[in-house]
Amino acid sequence: MTARKSGFIVGAVAGAGVACAALAGVGMRMGTAAAEAPAIRASMAGAPAFAPPPGAPMSFADIFEKVSPAVVQINVTSKASPQGLRIPGLEGFDIVPRGQKGKPGQKDGQEDDGDSPATPKQQSAGSGFFISADGYIVTNNHVVADADDIQVVMKDGRELKATLVGRDEGTDLAVIKVIDPKAKGADFPYVNFENQAKPRVGDWVITIGNPFGLGGTATAGIISAYDRDLGDQTSSFVNYIQIDAPINRGNSGGPSFDIYGRVIGVNSAIYSPSGGSVGIGFAIPADIAEGVAKQLISGGKVVRGYIGVTIQDFGADAAEALGLKDVKGAIISEVVAGGPAAKAGLLPDDILTAVNGVAVANRSELTREVAKARPGETIKLSIIRDGKPRAVDIKSGTRPAEGTLAQNDDDQGQDGATPAPGPAAQRVEALGLTLGAIDPASRQTYKIDSEIKGLLITGVKGDSDAGEKGLAKGDVLANINGAAVTSVADVNAAVANAKKAGRSSVLVKVIRQNRPVFVPLKIAP
C-alpha cells in the first residue's frame, strides 16, 4: 500500500493524505444536554427510564453503521505449541480457539484416527481493520505471529485470503494484506486514525471486534486513563490508553473509535483475574499505531535505535542513597560487549538522565527516546558518573528483535539449591543480611561465574527492607554506592559513610543468575 492510501489504525501510514470523507462527518447529533432532553418513558408502567447524561450520544448506531464494514474477523491456522493455547494475560488477549472438538489443535469435524500428526494444527481468531482501500489491515502481532494461513471475514460474510506484510513485537502490532483473487480490484471500506484531537479521560469510546469468535460486536464505554505501563516488553514503546468498554478474548487487534468514528486506539490487552472482561482494557494509541504501520508497510519491519545496555529505573530511593537529590533516569547494570555504549565508554553504574536534550525519568522513557534514532545517527546522552554530570555521544546501532533480547535475558539460570552459609558468615544488622565469602561450592551450586566478585548472601532477615524487596540466598552483593565490597568490613564502612552523610539508605548492586540488579536498601537503626 502506498502512503497516500494509508488509513487510520495502528499502523496506518503516517501522513496519510486521503481522509475518508464518509467518516469525517460521522459526528451527527451526538450529545444533547440532559436538561434539554425529555425523559424517556418506558412502555411498562412503574419502570421509568432516564435520559442519558450530558454529552452522551442517544445511540451509537450511526457510528457502528459507518465504521463496522471496515472491521474484520481474522481467522488463523498455525502449528500448535507444545503447551497448547497460551494465556498471555497482559501481553494480549487469548486468541479464541475456533476448533473445540477432538484432540488439542484438531479442527472442527476432523476425524480422530488415533494417529496424532507430528505437527498438529490449531485454529484461532482475532480482530483487525482496514486502513486503506487496497486491502491493508492492522491487527495485533500476537494474533498472526505464528500464522501458517490467514483468512479475513468481512461484515458481509466474504472470506478472503490474506498474507502477512510485517509485524512488530515491540508494540504488539502487525499489518496484513488481502491477496485473494476474488477481491482483485476491490475498494475496501477503511477508517482513519485520530492522533490530533485526542479525546479526554471520561469521553466516550466504542469498540468493534470479534469476541470469542462471535463476529462483529460493538461495545461502548469511556476512556479511563492515559499513559498506562503494563510492565511487559511492549511498555518500552507503548503508553497504553485504558478503557472500560467491555472487550474480551478475540477482540485483539480491533479498533476503538471516538464518537466521530475515528480510530483512537488498537485493542491489545486486558487486565482480568478470570480471563473475561472486568472493565479494564488497554489500547495502543493511534499515533503509535500509525507510525508503526507506516514502517511495516514500507519495509516489513520497524527499525529502532540501540545503544547496548541493560538498565533499571533510577528513582527517588536510589537518588537519596547516592545523595543525588531530584535526579531521575535509568542506571546501567550491564554494558553489552562490543556494542555502541561500550565503544563510547559508558560503564555500569552510570546514570542516564537525558537523550538528545530530552529528560528521561525511567528506563521506558530512555528506551523510547533511544529508539527514535536511526541506525548510524549520533545520540547525545546526559549521564552522571561518580556524582558528576557528563555528556557522551554514541553512534546508534540497530535494536535487535524483542524476542532475541528476551532470549538473551532468559539464557541465565540457576538450579535453586541452597547451600550452607559460606566460610565466616556474618550478619550485617543494618541491612538485614548475612554475608559470607564466595567459595567454590557456592559458585557451583548457584552457577556464579568466576569473574563475579563480592559477598555471598547466605541469609536475609524477613522483616528487613532487603527481605521485602526480594533479596535471597545465593545472590551476590557486589558493591554499595558504587564501591566494591569484598568483606563485611567494607559493607559496614559503606553503611557508616552513608549515615555520616545524613542518608537513610544505600544503593546496592546485587548479582542474581549472573545478572546485575540495583536495589536501594533502607538502613535499619
Secondary structure, DSSP 8 states (H G I E B T S, - for coil): --GGG--STTT--TT-----HHHHTTT-S----TTTS-----SSTT-------TT--S-SHHHHHHHGGGEEEEEEEEE--TT-S---GGG----EES--SSSTT--TT----S---SS-EEEEEEEEEE-STT-EEEEEHHHHTTEEEEEEE-TTS-EEEEEEEEEETTTTEEEEEE--GGGTT-------B--SS---TT-EEEEEE-GGG--SEEEEEEEEEEEE--SSGGGGT--EEEE-S---TT-TT-EEE-TTS-EEEEEEEE--SSSS--S-EEEEEHHHHHHHHHHHHHHSS---EE--EEEEEE-HHHHHHTT-TT--EEEEEEE-TTSHHHHHT--TT-EEEEETTEE--SHHHHHHHHHTS-TT-EEEEEEEETTEEEEEEEE-EE---HHHHHHHHHT-----------TT-EEETTTTEEEE---HHHHHHHT--TT--SEEEEEE-TTSHHHHTT--TT-EEEEETTEE--SHHHHHHHHHHHHHTT-SEEEEEEEETTEEEEEEEE---
